[in-house]
């Protein structure tokens, strides 16, 4: 039986979403895209749009689980408030469909993929490409972030964590290149 995890990276102007599918130990991103709301002037219209579009995604793709990235403290309180509202709109859409939802901080998401909570977006995208069959074409950053959230949720449920008996690589280790990380973690690289 396949597992489908909908990952969401909420934003008040752009919300990323991705569906991570695991079937027989192989991973693919069934969908990976963004909701664009920059053209909408009213913040409440954006929240309604997030709610409605996430609801449509769930009804169409029928994920078994959902995960949402949690906004972290920022310098602009108004921006943080808007991010929190976008997250709430996504969570309400999920919970209204009677699906459990988990929340993850950005550092936990990055660490689940690269072994380093301070990784760059480029490093996260590199590792996702090594582990998951991705859709053709260049993915937008928010879509990549949403896929990373889904991957984090998959690993946090202990499926991959229990398979890995190796010590996690740390940014200060002498073997810290991405090639070394891939070499040291063959079970995290997608098979052709």
N, C-alpha and C positions, 0 to 999 in steps of 0.2 A: 504494500500500500504506500502510495506516495504521500509526502508531507509537503504542504504548501504554507509558506509563511509570508504574510504581507508586511513589508517594512515601510515605515513612513518617516520622512524627515520634514516636519511641519515648518512652514514659514508663512508670513502674512502676505507676501508677494509671489512666492514660488514655493510649492510643496512638492517634494519628491516622493515617489512611490515605486515600489518594486515587489515582484512576487518571486520569491526563492522557492524552487521546487527541488526536492530530494527524492530520487527514485533509484532503488537498488545501489545506493552509495554514490550515485552521480548527481551533480548539482547543475542546475541551469536557472537562468533568470527568464521566466516566462514573459514578464512585462517589466519595463524599467523606463520610467518617463517622469514628467513633471506636470503639475497643474499650474497654469500661468494666471496670475491675478493682478499683475502690475497695471493693467488697463482699467481696473475697477477703482473708482475713487473712494467709495464708501467701504469702511472696514467691516461693517456688518454684512454687506453683500459678499465680501470675500469669505467671511466665516460660513455663511450659508452655502456658498459655492463649494468650499472644502467638505462640509458635511454631506452635501448631495452627491458630489463626485466620489468620495470614499465609499458612500453607501452603494453607488452603482458598481464600483470596482468589486466590492465584496459580493454583491449579488451575482455578478457575471463570472468571477473567477473562483469563488467559493474557497477562500483560504481556510486552513484548519486552525491557524493561530495568527496573531497580529502583534507587532511590536512598533513602538513609537519612540523616537529620540526625544529626550527631555531637554528643554532649553536650560542653559546654565547662566549664571550671573553675568551681566554685561554692564557696560558703562552708561548705557542709555535706558533708564527705567521704563520709558514709554515703549521702546522697541521690545524690551523683555515682556511687558504686559501684552503686546500684540502677538508675540511668539507663543506665550502661554495660552492665549485665546485660540490661536490656530491649532495648537496641540489639543486643547479641550474639544474643539469642533471635530477633530479626527477621532479622538477617543469616544466621544458620544456616538459618532456614526458607527464605530466598531461595536460598542456595547449595545446599541439598539438592534444589532443583528445577532445578538446573543453569542458573541465570540469573545473569549478572554483576550485581554491586551496587557502587554508588559511594557515597561518604560526603561530606557537605558540612557546613561549619561554619555556624551561624546567620547570621553577618554576610555570608557569601558568598551565602546564600539570599536575604536581604533585598536585597542589592546587585543581584542578577540581575533582580529585579522592579522595584525603585524607583530604582535607581541610587545608593542610599545604604544602607550596611551598618548604620546606626543607626536605621533606620525603625521606626516603631511597628507593632504588629500591625494597627491600624486602617488605616494607610497601605498595608500589604501587601495587606490584604483589598480595599481600594479599587481598587488596580491589577489584582489578579487578576480582579475583576469587570469591568474594562474590556477585558481581554485574552482571557478564557476564558468560554465559555457554562457557567454554573454550574447545579447542580441547584436546583430550587425550594426555597424556605424558607431559614431562617437556618442557616448552617453553624457548627459548634462551632469554637473557636479551634484546637484540635489538628488538626482536619480541614483547616482553612485552611492551617495550617503544613505539613501533609503535601503539599497541592497545591502550595504554594510550593517545596517540596523537589523535586517532580517537574518543575516549571517550570525551576528552577535547573539540573537535570540536562540538560534539553532545550537550554537556552542554552549550557551548558558544552561540549556536543558540537559547538559551532561553527555550528550551523544558523542561529540567529538572529544570533549575533555576527557572522557573515560578511556578513549582510544589512545590518547597521547601520554606516553610514559616519560617523555623527555622533559628536561628542564627548559623552561621558556627562555628564549634569547632576550637579552637586555641591551638597551642602547649603548651601555658602557662596556660591553664585552668586546674582546679583541676581534671576534668574528661577528661583525655587525652589518656586513653588506647584505643587500637583498638576495643576491645570488647564494650567499652562505645560508641565509634563512630558508630559502627554498630547498637547498641541499639538505639541511638539517631537519626539514619537515616535509618529507615526500608525501605523506598522507594528506597534506593540505593543498596539493597541486592536482589540478584536474587531469584526468587521463585522456589521451587522444581517442 
